Amino acid sequence: MTAAPTNTFDLFAAYTNTNSDERTPRLDDIISAFVIPDHQFSLVATQRFGRRVAINFDLTASSNYLAPVFDNRTFASRVYRFDGIIKADVVASYTLPLADARSLRFFGKVENLFDRENYESGFRTPGCTARAGAAFNF
C-alpha cells in the first residue's frame, strides 16, 4: 500500500506471507526453509518540512524462523528457532542548495531505535546505533 495523505507526508506499508517448504529435509527431518519467516511487515513514513528538511521512519517486523547453528564442540549443525525481528530506524536530513543544481545534504540516522535484541541468519545484530554524515549531490 502506498498513500500520500498530504503533499508533504508519504506512507508505505507491505505485508508478505511466505510458504517455503523444502521438498526434502536438509537437517533433522525439517522441511521448512531456513532463515525465511512466514510473515513479514514493513512500514515507511516520510514527512517533509519545506524543500530542505525530511524525517523518515522505517519499521520492519517478522515472525520467528528456523536457522541452522553450527556447534563447534560437536562439529554438527542444530536447528534453532529465532524470534522474529522488530526493528525501527529514523533518519533526519537537511539539504542545503548550492549553485548549478548541486546540493549538500546533512543527515543523521538512528538504527534499532528501540534497542531490541534481534538475530539475522543466526547472528546477533547491533543494538541501538547512530551515525551522521554529509552527501554532496551533483
NORSULLIN-V95464 format. One record per backbone hydrogen bond with DSSP energy under -0.5 kcal/mol. CO is the residue of the C=O (numbers start at 1). NH is the residue of the N-H. E is the energy in kcal/mol with one decimal. If there is no record, write none. Layout:
CO,NH,E
CO,NH,E
This chain:
1,13,-2.6
3,11,-3.1
6,9,-0.9
8,48,-3.0
9,6,-0.9
10,46,-2.6
11,3,-3.0
12,44,-3.0
14,42,-2.6
16,18,-0.5
16,40,-2.0
18,20,-0.7
19,21,-0.5
20,33,-1.9
27,30,-1.7
29,31,-0.5
30,26,-1.1
30,27,-0.6
31,22,-4.9
33,36,-0.7
35,37,-0.5
38,18,-2.6
39,63,-2.4
40,16,-2.8
41,61,-2.6
42,14,-2.3
43,59,-3.2
44,12,-2.6
45,57,-3.0
46,10,-2.6
47,55,-2.7
48,50,-0.6
49,52,-0.6
49,53,-1.4
52,95,-2.3
53,49,-3.1
54,93,-2.5
55,47,-2.9
56,91,-2.5
57,45,-2.8
58,89,-2.6
59,43,-2.5
60,87,-2.9
61,41,-3.3
64,38,-0.7
65,82,-2.9
66,35,-3.8
67,80,-2.4
69,78,-2.6
70,72,-0.7
71,75,-2.0
71,76,-0.8
76,71,-3.1
78,69,-3.4
80,67,-2.1
80,82,-0.7
82,65,-1.9
85,62,-2.2
87,60,-2.7
88,113,-3.2
89,58,-2.7
90,110,-2.7
91,56,-3.0
92,108,-2.4
93,54,-2.0
94,96,-0.5
94,106,-3.0
95,97,-0.7
96,104,-2.5
99,102,-0.9
102,98,-3.3
103,137,-3.0
104,96,-3.5
104,106,-0.5
105,135,-2.6
106,94,-2.8
107,133,-2.3
108,92,-2.5
109,131,-2.2
110,90,-2.3
111,129,-1.9
112,115,-2.6
116,118,-0.9
118,125,-2.6
120,123,-2.0
123,120,-2.9
129,111,-2.7
131,109,-3.1
133,107,-2.5
135,105,-3.2
135,137,-0.6
137,103,-2.1
